[in-house]
Structure formats: C-alpha cells, structure tokens
Amino acid sequence: MSDASHVYIALRNNTVQALDREIGNQRWKVALVGRPTTGPLLGSDDILMPTTNGEVSIARRKDGRSIGHVAPPAAPDGAVMTPRLVAVTTAPGDVVLRLVSNGDTTYSLAAFHRKAADVKK
C-alpha cells in the first residue's frame, strides 16, 4: 500500500515499515503483537495493521506512532481453535470492518468507528 509520501509493507517478522516513496529509505518501523495477515490498510490519516488473531493496530501514517487498536475477539465457549482473522477493510468515515472465524463453525462481523477528534471553539 502506498500514499504520496510512503510505501507501507508488512513483514513476517511481525513488523510494519514505512519506506520513503522516492528513495526507499526506512522512515519508521512498528512492531506488531502478532503475525500480519495482509498488507497495511490506509485510513484518512492513519494506517491499519491487522494480525492473524484479529487484532488491528492503528498508527499515524506520518510517523508510525500508535494511536490505538481494535482488540482481538474472545474465543467462544467450546471453540477448539482460537479466532482467526478472515478479512479487514476500511469504509468511509474511518470505519473499520472485521470478519473473524470464531474457532468453531461461526463467523463474527464487526464494525468499529474511531472517535472524532475534539474540535476547539
């Protein structure tokens, strides 16, 4: 994934890196709590970094500073496997949609909306 300034890559060493789009130098690197499942997704001013367990870390695009995360779902009672991320995407208005296999025979679809920044008057 890329924008006007950076190319963003997710690596199997559980990191996401931002590389300068013009010369390729690393601008920042973020450690993830788990294995990334896909490449990073771009929000309006942030980057979403999904992991195999369903957690989605959120950082600022310009410097990689963490601004929050969507916690992984809990395994349902009786599940023989841990939840596994199937898909994640963004929607207009900084909405994050996440589809998770629950570890049994069911799936969970959840939508998360980031709190709007406070506006000073």
C-alpha positions as CSV (number, residue, x, y, z in Angstrom):
1,M,0.0,0.0,0.0
2,S,1.3,3.5,-0.6
3,D,0.4,7.2,-0.5
4,A,2.1,10.3,-1.8
5,S,5.0,10.0,0.7
6,H,5.5,6.4,1.7
7,V,5.2,2.7,0.7
8,Y,3.9,0.6,3.6
9,I,4.9,-3.1,3.9
10,A,4.0,-5.8,6.5
11,L,6.8,-8.3,7.1
12,R,6.8,-11.8,8.5
13,N,9.0,-10.7,11.4
14,N,5.8,-9.1,12.9
15,T,6.6,-5.5,11.8
16,V,5.2,-2.9,9.5
17,Q,7.6,-0.4,7.9
18,A,7.1,2.9,6.0
19,L,9.6,3.4,3.3
20,D,10.2,6.8,1.6
21,R,8.4,6.6,-1.8
22,E,11.2,8.4,-3.6
23,I,14.4,6.9,-2.4
24,G,13.3,3.8,-0.4
25,N,14.8,4.7,3.0
26,Q,13.0,3.4,6.0
27,R,11.1,6.3,7.7
28,W,9.6,4.3,10.6
29,K,9.1,0.7,11.8
30,V,6.3,-0.6,14.1
31,A,6.4,-4.0,16.0
32,L,3.1,-5.9,15.9
33,V,1.7,-8.2,18.7
34,G,1.2,-10.9,16.1
35,R,1.8,-12.0,12.6
36,P,0.4,-9.6,9.9
37,T,-2.3,-11.2,7.7
38,T,-2.3,-8.7,4.9
39,G,-0.6,-5.6,3.9
40,P,-1.4,-2.5,5.8
41,L,-4.6,-0.6,5.0
42,L,-4.8,3.2,4.8
43,G,-7.3,5.3,6.7
44,S,-7.7,9.0,6.3
45,D,-4.6,9.9,8.4
46,D,-3.7,6.6,9.8
47,I,-2.6,3.1,8.9
48,L,-4.4,-0.1,10.0
49,M,-2.2,-3.2,10.6
50,P,-4.3,-6.4,11.0
51,T,-2.8,-9.6,12.6
52,T,-3.8,-13.2,12.3
53,N,-5.6,-13.3,15.7
54,G,-8.0,-10.4,14.7
55,E,-6.3,-7.5,16.4
56,V,-5.9,-4.4,14.3
57,S,-3.2,-1.9,15.4
58,I,-3.7,1.7,14.3
59,A,-0.9,4.2,13.9
60,R,-0.3,7.6,12.4
61,R,0.9,7.4,8.8
62,K,3.4,10.3,9.1
63,D,5.5,8.7,12.0
64,G,4.1,5.3,12.9
65,R,3.1,6.4,16.4
66,S,0.4,4.1,17.9
67,I,-3.0,5.8,18.3
68,G,-4.9,2.7,19.4
69,H,-6.0,-0.8,18.4
70,V,-9.1,-3.0,18.0
71,A,-8.6,-5.9,20.4
72,P,-8.9,-9.4,19.1
73,P,-12.2,-11.1,19.8
74,A,-12.5,-13.7,22.6
75,A,-12.9,-17.3,21.7
76,P,-16.5,-18.5,22.1
77,D,-17.2,-21.2,24.7
78,G,-16.5,-24.6,23.3
79,A,-14.2,-23.4,20.5
80,V,-11.4,-25.8,19.7
81,M,-9.3,-23.2,17.9
82,T,-8.5,-19.5,18.5
83,P,-10.3,-16.9,16.5
84,R,-8.7,-16.2,13.1
85,L,-8.9,-13.0,11.0
86,V,-10.6,-13.7,7.7
87,A,-10.8,-10.1,6.3
88,V,-10.5,-6.5,7.3
89,T,-11.3,-3.4,5.3
90,T,-12.0,0.3,5.8
91,A,-15.2,2.2,4.9
92,P,-15.9,5.9,4.5
93,G,-15.9,7.9,7.8
94,D,-12.9,6.0,9.4
95,V,-15.0,2.8,9.8
96,V,-13.1,-0.5,10.2
97,L,-14.9,-3.7,9.2
98,R,-13.5,-7.0,10.5
99,L,-14.6,-10.6,9.7
100,V,-13.3,-13.3,12.1
101,S,-13.7,-17.1,12.1
102,N,-14.5,-17.7,15.8
103,G,-12.7,-21.1,16.1
104,D,-15.9,-23.1,15.9
105,T,-18.3,-23.1,13.0
106,T,-19.3,-19.5,13.2
107,Y,-18.1,-16.1,12.0
108,S,-18.3,-12.6,13.5
109,L,-18.6,-9.4,11.5
110,A,-17.9,-6.3,13.5
111,A,-17.7,-2.6,12.6
112,F,-15.6,-0.1,14.6
113,H,-15.7,3.7,14.2
114,R,-12.9,5.9,15.5
115,K,-14.0,8.7,17.8
116,A,-13.9,12.0,16.0
117,A,-11.2,14.5,17.2
118,D,-12.4,17.1,19.6
119,V,-13.0,20.5,17.9
120,K,-11.9,23.5,19.9
121,K,-14.2,26.5,19.7
